[in-house]
Amino acid sequence: MLTVTNPVEIDQQEVSSLMKTIRGLSVGSIIKIVLLIVVLVVLVKLLCRVFDKFLERSKIDRSLYGFLRAGCRILLYFIAVTIVASSLNIDVTSLIALLSVAGLALSLALQGALSNLAGGIVILTTKPLHAGDYVAVGDSEGFVEEIGMTYTKLMTFDRRTIFIPNSIVTSSNIVNFTMDGKRRVEIDLTASYDCDVDQVRDTLRQAVETVGGFYTDPPYFIHVTGYGDSAIAYTVRVYCKSEDYWNQYYGLMEEIKRTFDRNGIIMTYPHLNVHMVEK
């Protein structure tokens, strides 16, 4: 029959030894320990600020900032705890053993958080997105603000902050609109059957060139893409810089209407012609 009494007895002995040490403290010792803790906390915060400045001046990818900051903070606080334990004459090896047992219990209780942590590591190693990229993750879209240890933070155009668990990020389809550096502007529209096709295409090209800022490679795509009940469908596909996408998109939308008006091109809408015939 398998028994597991030894680990429990060891833990009880360590706890009882720790309690005896705490009970044996004098008032002066307690004051010294409190002052030491205050000094260590202040020192940890100062070192974290120095580390933040180092990150800002370095060439490290911004996506790693959250991980590195959290790792630095955990390491510094662990060192601070060991210093306090040493000042209390507590065996550091026993303390580490206690922390390992507590860590095992926490790992079982925080499986979701650990899966998010693993997801964060996957994101940073495979690099499907970086800080500053405009991405779509599932139903959410926005600029990547930070990839943390458990969450990825997105900022939308209307300044809403979205925190997505890293486990969901790695299990979802990720669309990165800025990775290639180019983004396609695509506009579908219609023109009357009475308008000449070549004239409509030339007019759309004029609108694209008036707005400017579009790449000529790949070349402009301006073609008839369908025949409806009341109008001919056209599609314009042009490429621009990823960061200029929305300005280029809305600028072209407005310029198409102006250019159509100047050239007499009629934009149609669904309608029905009724012919009355007298007998």
PyMOL commands that set and color helices and strands:
alter all, ss='L'
color gray80, all
select helices_A, chain A and resi 5-23+27-57+62-87+92-109+111-126+166-171+197-211+242-263
alter helices_A, ss='H'
color red, helices_A
select strands_A, chain A and resi 134-137+140-147+151-155+161-165+174-176+182-191+221-227+232-241
alter strands_A, ss='S'
color yellow, strands_A
deselect
rebuild
show_as cartoon
